[in-house]
Amino acid sequence: MILLNKDFFERDSVTVARELLGKVLTYESSNGILRGKIVETEAYGGSEDKASHAFNGILTNRNAVMFGEAGLAYIYLIYGMYNCFNIVTGNSGNAQAVLIRALEPIDGIELMQK
């Protein structure tokens, strides 16, 4: 297993999104280990990106982590029922992120279904 370091995420969101494809995301919970291969990503390019929560550089309680350091997780709830997992990319203050849109389950499938 290769761990990605901060340098990996300190690049533009499009590059990081492409290079995350095929990587394995692992989460160690108290109930077990979950693993999935990243098969779909979406890049958000900062304050100029109209689809980004940081469009126009507006900092809110919800998006503040996007303005932080690369490699931080940015998780938010949509439609009152789905959690979206993003990873902050680029330089601090730039508010870029990559959304992990889909995983191919590897380990812990039963736990994922719960």
LUMLOVEX-19213 format. One record per atom (N, C-alpha, C): residue number from 1; atom name; y, x, z. Coordinates in steps of 0.1 Angstrom, whole numbers. Layout:
N
NUM CA Y X Z
...
***
This chain:
114
1 N -12 9 0
1 CA 0 0 0
1 C 12 9 0
2 N 22 6 -9
2 CA 34 13 -10
2 C 45 4 -4
3 N 53 9 5
3 CA 64 2 11
3 C 77 5 3
4 N 84 -5 0
4 CA 97 -2 -8
4 C 108 1 2
5 N 115 12 -1
5 CA 126 16 8
5 C 139 10 4
6 N 149 12 12
6 CA 162 7 10
6 C 168 11 -4
7 N 165 23 -8
7 CA 170 28 -21
7 C 166 19 -32
8 N 153 14 -31
8 CA 148 5 -42
8 C 158 -7 -44
9 N 162 -13 -32
9 CA 171 -25 -33
9 C 185 -22 -35
10 N 190 -10 -34
10 CA 204 -6 -36
10 C 207 -4 -50
11 N 202 -13 -59
11 CA 205 -13 -73
11 C 209 -27 -77
12 N 213 -29 -90
12 CA 217 -42 -94
12 C 205 -52 -94
13 N 209 -65 -92
13 CA 199 -75 -89
13 C 189 -77 -101
14 N 194 -75 -113
14 CA 185 -77 -125
14 C 174 -66 -125
15 N 178 -54 -123
15 CA 168 -43 -123
15 C 158 -45 -112
16 N 163 -49 -100
16 CA 154 -51 -88
16 C 145 -63 -91
17 N 150 -73 -97
17 CA 142 -85 -100
17 C 130 -82 -109
18 N 133 -74 -120
18 CA 123 -70 -129
18 C 113 -61 -123
19 N 117 -52 -114
19 CA 108 -42 -109
19 C 100 -48 -97
20 N 104 -59 -91
20 CA 96 -66 -81
20 C 84 -73 -87
21 N 84 -77 -100
21 CA 73 -83 -106
21 C 60 -75 -105
22 N 50 -81 -100
22 CA 37 -74 -98
22 C 36 -67 -84
23 N 46 -66 -77
23 CA 46 -61 -63
23 C 39 -71 -54
24 N 34 -66 -43
24 CA 27 -75 -33
24 C 36 -77 -21
25 N 39 -89 -18
25 CA 47 -93 -6
25 C 37 -96 5
26 N 39 -89 16
26 CA 30 -91 28
26 C 38 -96 40
27 N 32 -106 47
27 CA 39 -111 59
27 C 28 -111 70
28 N 31 -104 81
28 CA 21 -104 92
28 C 26 -114 103
29 N 20 -125 104
29 CA 23 -135 114
29 C 14 -135 125
30 N 17 -142 136
30 CA 8 -142 148
30 C -5 -150 144
31 N -5 -157 133
31 CA -17 -165 129
31 C -25 -158 118
32 N -20 -146 113
32 CA -27 -139 103
32 C -18 -132 93
33 N -24 -125 84
33 CA -17 -118 74
33 C -17 -126 61
34 N -6 -127 55
34 CA -4 -134 42
34 C 0 -124 31
35 N -6 -125 20
35 CA -2 -116 9
35 C -2 -124 -4
36 N 8 -120 -12
36 CA 9 -126 -26
36 C 16 -117 -35
37 N 11 -117 -48
37 CA 17 -109 -58
37 C 29 -117 -64
38 N 40 -110 -65
38 CA 53 -116 -70
38 C 51 -117 -85
39 N 52 -130 -90
39 CA 50 -133 -104
39 C 63 -139 -110
40 N 73 -143 -102
40 CA 85 -148 -108
40 C 97 -146 -99
41 N 108 -140 -104
41 CA 120 -137 -97
41 C 132 -143 -104
42 N 143 -143 -97
42 CA 156 -147 -103
42 C 167 -139 -97
43 N 175 -133 -105
43 CA 185 -124 -101
43 C 199 -131 -100
44 N 206 -129 -89
44 CA 219 -134 -87
44 C 229 -122 -86
45 N 239 -122 -95
45 CA 247 -111 -97
45 C 260 -110 -90
46 N 262 -116 -79
46 CA 274 -114 -71
46 C 284 -125 -73
47 N 297 -121 -70
47 CA 308 -131 -70
47 C 311 -136 -84
48 N 307 -129 -95
48 CA 310 -134 -109
48 C 299 -144 -113
49 N 288 -145 -106
49 CA 276 -153 -110
49 C 278 -167 -105
50 N 281 -177 -115
50 CA 283 -191 -111
50 C 272 -197 -104
51 N 260 -192 -105
51 CA 248 -198 -98
51 C 246 -192 -84
52 N 254 -182 -81
52 CA 252 -175 -68
52 C 259 -182 -57
53 N 253 -182 -45
53 CA 260 -187 -33
53 C 273 -180 -29
54 N 274 -168 -35
54 CA 286 -160 -33
54 C 296 -160 -44
55 N 295 -170 -53
55 CA 304 -171 -64
55 C 319 -171 -59
56 N 327 -164 -66
56 CA 341 -162 -63
56 C 343 -154 -50
57 N 333 -148 -45
57 CA 334 -139 -34
57 C 337 -146 -21
58 N 334 -159 -20
58 CA 337 -167 -8
58 C 325 -165 2
59 N 329 -160 14
59 CA 320 -157 24
59 C 319 -169 34
60 N 307 -174 36
60 CA 304 -185 45
60 C 294 -181 55
61 N 291 -189 65
61 CA 281 -187 75
61 C 267 -186 68
62 N 266 -195 57
62 CA 253 -196 50
62 C 250 -183 42
63 N 260 -178 35
63 CA 258 -167 26
63 C 261 -153 31
64 N 266 -152 44
64 CA 271 -139 49
64 C 261 -128 47
65 N 249 -130 49
65 CA 239 -119 48
65 C 239 -113 34
66 N 243 -121 23
66 CA 243 -115 10
66 C 254 -104 9
67 N 264 -104 17
67 CA 274 -94 17
67 C 270 -82 25
68 N 258 -82 31
68 CA 253 -71 39
68 C 246 -60 31
69 N 238 -53 39
69 CA 231 -41 32
69 C 219 -46 25
70 N 216 -38 15
70 CA 204 -40 6
70 C 191 -40 14
71 N 182 -49 10
71 CA 169 -50 16
71 C 168 -61 27
72 N 179 -67 31
72 CA 179 -77 41
72 C 173 -90 34
73 N 166 -98 42
73 CA 161 -111 38
73 C 172 -121 39
74 N 173 -130 29
74 CA 183 -141 29
74 C 174 -154 26
75 N 172 -162 37
75 CA 164 -173 36
75 C 172 -186 39
76 N 171 -196 30
76 CA 179 -208 33
76 C 171 -220 29
77 N 174 -231 34
77 CA 167 -244 32
77 C 174 -252 21
78 N 166 -257 11
78 CA 172 -265 1
78 C 165 -279 1
79 N 172 -289 -3
79 CA 167 -303 -3
79 C 161 -307 10
80 N 165 -300 21
80 CA 161 -304 34
80 C 146 -302 37
81 N 139 -294 27
81 CA 125 -293 29
81 C 119 -280 24
82 N 126 -272 16
82 CA 120 -260 10
82 C 128 -248 15
83 N 121 -237 20
83 CA 128 -225 23
83 C 127 -216 11
84 N 139 -210 7
84 CA 139 -201 -4
84 C 141 -187 2
85 N 133 -177 -3
85 CA 133 -163 2
85 C 139 -154 -8
86 N 150 -148 -4
86 CA 158 -139 -13
86 C 158 -125 -6
87 N 161 -115 -14
87 CA 163 -101 -9
87 C 177 -97 -14
88 N 185 -92 -5
88 CA 198 -87 -8
88 C 197 -74 -16
89 N 205 -72 -26
89 CA 204 -60 -35
89 C 218 -55 -37
90 N 219 -43 -43
90 CA 232 -37 -46
90 C 238 -31 -34
91 N 251 -29 -35
91 CA 259 -23 -24
91 C 264 -33 -14
92 N 266 -29 -2
92 CA 272 -38 8
92 C 285 -44 3
93 N 288 -57 5
93 CA 300 -63 0
93 C 299 -69 -13
94 N 289 -66 -21
94 CA 287 -70 -35
94 C 280 -83 -36
95 N 273 -88 -26
95 CA 266 -101 -26
95 C 257 -104 -37
96 N 249 -94 -41
96 CA 238 -96 -50
96 C 225 -99 -43
97 N 216 -107 -49
97 CA 203 -110 -43
97 C 193 -113 -54
98 N 180 -112 -50
98 CA 169 -116 -58
98 C 161 -127 -51
99 N 160 -138 -58
99 CA 151 -149 -53
99 C 137 -147 -57
100 N 128 -148 -48
100 CA 113 -147 -51
100 C 109 -162 -54
101 N 108 -165 -67
101 CA 105 -178 -71
101 C 90 -182 -70
102 N 81 -172 -72
102 CA 67 -176 -72
102 C 58 -164 -68
103 N 48 -167 -61
103 CA 38 -157 -57
103 C 24 -162 -61
104 N 16 -152 -65
104 CA 2 -155 -67
104 C -6 -152 -54
105 N -11 -162 -47
105 CA -17 -159 -34
105 C -29 -149 -35
106 N -29 -140 -25
106 CA -40 -130 -25
106 C -48 -131 -12
107 N -41 -131 -1
107 CA -48 -132 13
107 C -40 -143 21
108 N -48 -150 29
108 CA -42 -160 38
108 C -38 -173 32
109 N -46 -176 21
109 CA -43 -188 13
109 C -43 -201 22
110 N -53 -202 31
110 CA -54 -214 40
110 C -42 -215 48
111 N -37 -204 54
111 CA -25 -204 62
111 C -13 -208 54
112 N -12 -203 42
112 CA -1 -206 33
112 C 0 -221 30
113 N -12 -227 29
113 CA -13 -242 26
113 C -8 -250 37
114 N -9 -245 49
114 CA -4 -252 61
114 C 11 -253 61
***
